[in-house]
Amino acid sequence: MRRRAARLICVVVVAGFLFPRASFAKPAREVRRALIINDLGIISSPGFAEVDQAVLTGLQKSPYRIELYEERLDLILFPDRVSQDRFREEIVQKYSARKPDVIIAAGPVSLKFIIERYDKFQGIPIVFCTIWGGIPDQLRHGIPFTGVFTELHPEGTLNVALHLLPRTKHVVVVGGVGKFDEGWEAIAKQSFHNYESKLEFTYLFDLTMPALLERLKHLPNDTIVYHTSISQDPAGDRFIDSAQSIPMVASAANAPVFVMDDVDLRAGTVGGELVNWADDARIAAEMAVRVLNGEKPQDIPVVTSNHTYMFDWRALQRWGMNEKSLPPGSIVLHRQPSFWELYKQYVVAAIFLILVQSAAIIGLLWQRARRRKTEAELIRSEEKFAKSFRQSPLAISIASTKDDRYIDINETFEQQTGWCRDEVIGRSPSDINLWVDPYQRSLFIKQLLAEGNVRDLEVRIRRKDGQVRTTLGSAELIEVNDKPCALSVMADVTERKRAEEAVASLSGRLIEAQDEERKRIAREIHDDYNQRLAVLAIDLEELAENVGDSSGEGSQKVHELFNRISELGADLHSLSHRLHSSTLESLGLVAGLKAFCAEFSDQQGIQVDFASENVPRGIPGDLALCIFRIAQEALRNVKRHSGANRAEVRLEWSDNSLHLSVSDRGRGFDPNKFSPECGIGIRSMEERLRLLGGQLEIHARPMEGAKIHAWLPFKIASERAG
């Protein structure tokens, strides 16, 4: 009794050290008591030692401070009824005043003891593990329990053995006479019953250990040995099964020995489909933590333990078994590393060094061949460049960026400038007065040095004879003899420039002519046709009065004609206003735009919000007409294409520029992909602004609306007006 109390104190102290020491610096956690009862104890069974350790590790995950108690029934050392009754009575008395919060029963005898004495542990949840042979029926009668049920699979191990050794004819099953051994032997007999017609089974359960070992030394060929459990032999000698009896059986047998659990896989045994006690205990510990956290055991389902095919590589080699014949997913222990596994890093390092050296040699050879090829290509390239440089239809020059002096020019440069090569080499463009604007030359050099190139720069040059020509030039920063130089290319675009100016002038005249024609037609419609329709309407009105009620049908017809003529007059008035706004001409740009927006809103059913800010009076007519036409075209595009029911028009003056913006929240469009319907209108806006020095910007995205910005410099407009 004293020895048991001392051992209990040691277990509690060890468990205390296993918990984090930081708990001394934290608030004290609530205490929970856990009691482990096992059949054999950690000294009598290495398997139950693994179970206790796994349970202890799992309980550390609980948020509580665990007081862990451990008891054993010592079935191997004290199997007699008197000793067992005394042990069980001591356990009941010991915990009658200190009730545990959960009881973990490890082994079928321990579980049976708890069930029989449950009146002394009333209400305490039970979690079991390492239980085989079935769950007792008494456990289901109102006792809160859950746990891990273990199914031993001797037939699975036998099937694997027959697959590895297909010539097997004899199976020798060994076991002891201890109380703990009886359950294992019964399971083996029941599992092998269906194989007795195919194989010869010999059950050696009643031999003393010396007799058993002698018998195992003389087994016939084509025999395998299946070990169940030997905790005691008929002579009364007791053994720690896996630590003592297994090594003796494995060393004496002249046939391969297969076992039931992973703890017995030692001392030369082959293995089989084994039970992992530590894994079962880990799952049971997780269930116990859940119970301590408040879950009911009956809400936690009972699970069946997993089995694993485990084998000892050394035993497989000894008995000539092919590892490739093992079931998929098998675990093989103690495998001897192969030559590749032992010296893999050295072999890989040697191969790597050889490959590196080979690659270096190949790289050097390739580099030499490439250098020779590059040198040959460079020579051909220089020859080709020299030929292209001389015969190019573009004027090409090379000048130093340090002092801006020419290094070389081609024949086209001589033809375009009138200067000979000997007159130019060593001199700068300023020395020969080549650039009409010398300041532009300095900006050209700065941009070239900053960005490395200049693209499509329009330059006016002065020929040797004084004639001014327009060129389009580009330049690239290159190195000549390790010095930065400018490679410049110029194309004479004088004639094209003149043609563009002529086209622009013609375009401007066409737009002006179009506006004048609109103005003439609008006045003619307003002053002639509209007036004549008004007189005709008056005559029809007088005719309707004279007819009176004498003829109902005739009077109605006259009234219909009068209404149609009135509508025609209104349409002509609207057309005249669209062609030329009299409000714009008489009241100015702001009033004209405001009136047009209101008229457009009434006629088209689109709400147009107009706003103006800081717009000065007296804006020149061509400027006002340009802004007005752009607003007209923009609102028409809103009606035709956007699908919006609202638009915004804003006119303001800032930074010496008039700014017009027209926006909507309709379906939008891609400004880079104009449709044929809206492309002409936008081009017309751009052309009008270009003629007056203005600029047009379009911001639009599909399904996100569109916004058009028009800027027109006021100073330019004022100069034109002057």
Buried (B, 14 or more C-beta within 10 A) or exposed (E): EEEBEEBBEEBBEEBBEEEEEEEEEEEEEEEBBBBBBBBBBBBBBBBBBBBBBBBBBBBBEBEBEBBBBBBBBBBBBBBEEEBBEEBBEEBBEBBEEEBBBBBBBBBBBBBBBBBEEBEBBEEBBBBBBBBBBEBBEEBEEEBBBBBBBBBBBBBBBBBBBBBBBEEBEBBBBBBBBBBBBBBBBBBBBEBBEEBEEEBEBEBBBEBBBEBBBEBBEEBEEBBBBBBBBBBBBBEEBBBBBBBBBBBBBBEBBEBBBBBBBBBBBBBBBBBBBBBBBBBBBBBBBBBBBBBBEEBEBEEBEBBEBEBBBBBBBBBBEEBEBEEEEBEEEBEBBEBEEEEEEEEEEEEEEEEEEEEEEEEEEEEEEEEEEEEEEEEEEEEEEEEEEEEEBEEBEBBBBBBBBEEBBBBBBBBBBBEBBBBEEEBBEEBBBEEBEBBBEEEEBEEBBEBBEEEEEBEEBEBBBBEBEEEEBBBBBBBBBEEEEEEBBBBBBBBBBBEEBEEEEEEEEEBBEEBEEEBEEBBEBBBEBBEEBBEEBEEBBEEBBEBBEEBEEEEEEEBEEBBEBBEEBBEBBEEBBEBBBBBBBBBBEEEBBBBBBBBBBEBBBEEBEBEBEBEBEEBEEEBBBBBBBBBBBBBBBBBBBBBEBBEBEBBBBBBBBEEEBBBBBBBBBBBBBEBEEBEEEBEEBBEBBBBBBBBBBBEBEBBBEEEEBBBBBBBBBBEBBBEEEE
